[in-house]
Amino acid sequence: MKKIIYLFCFVLLSHAHAQDNIAYQRPPDALAQLLEAPLTPAVTFSPDKKWMVLLDRSDYPTIEELSRPELRLAGLRIDPGNNGQSRQRYLIGIKFKNLADKKEYEVKSLPSPLLMSSASFSPDGKKMAFLQNSADRIELWVIDLSTFTASKLSEKRISAIFGNPYSWLSDSQHIVFTAVPEGRKPLAEKSRVPEGPTIEENLGKKAPNRTYQDLLKNAYDETAFDYYATSQLVLKNISGAETLL
């Protein structure tokens, strides 16, 4: 009887150990094909209504994207790696369709892999700007519709924690954007030793429940929010000149 009990315990322990080391598994092909089927492209139009833009959308975030650190400060969800918003959905492909002759045009020299967000036409409809996202930086790119060629507009890292960080000017030749300040030093790590006690006050009166998420709770949260929210305003001529404002 004891041998049977020992054998049963050994089987349980072996099974538990095997579960601890299990890796991510793919579902059966039929289910995988259903889940990974391309989404219907998003569609937008140029201001002059000459062009229709077909934008391929990403479906599910990758394990790598979900594994990135996330800061929750003052109601914002921040990716500290690229100074942008965390848990984003991206555009992963783009085509232009001429509405007059129905011809479609691919864009040359796009970054790879393409992780596009915040795409917008210039007021004259001759160019389209967009953000290219990666784990450690966000870049501003522009597509010239006369050649259907993409190019990086600036070497500066874009600061995008508040949403779309750039805007076209009315002349269609300039863009204003927010950049990570040059020479910014790494944020100091949070001390494990508190600076003082946490004090909460109850005046004995009824009060509504707090509805705001991720409020700043201490001095370090304030420092971190100031660090990631501070940006440099830049005026960029799409022909090359760049001015700090």
Secondary structure, 3 states (H helix, E strand, C coil): CHHHHHHHHHHHHHHHHHHHCCCCCCCCHHHHHHHCCCCCCEEEECCCCCEEEEEEECCCCCHHHHHCCCEEECCEEEECCCCEECCCCCEEEEEEEECCCCCEEECECCCCCCCEEEEEECCCCCEEEEEEECCCCEEEEEEECCCCEEEECCCCCECCCCCCCEEECCCCCEEEEEECCCCCCCCCCCCCCCCCCCCCCCCCCCCCCCCCCCCCCCHHHHHHHHHHHCCEEEEEECCCCEEEC
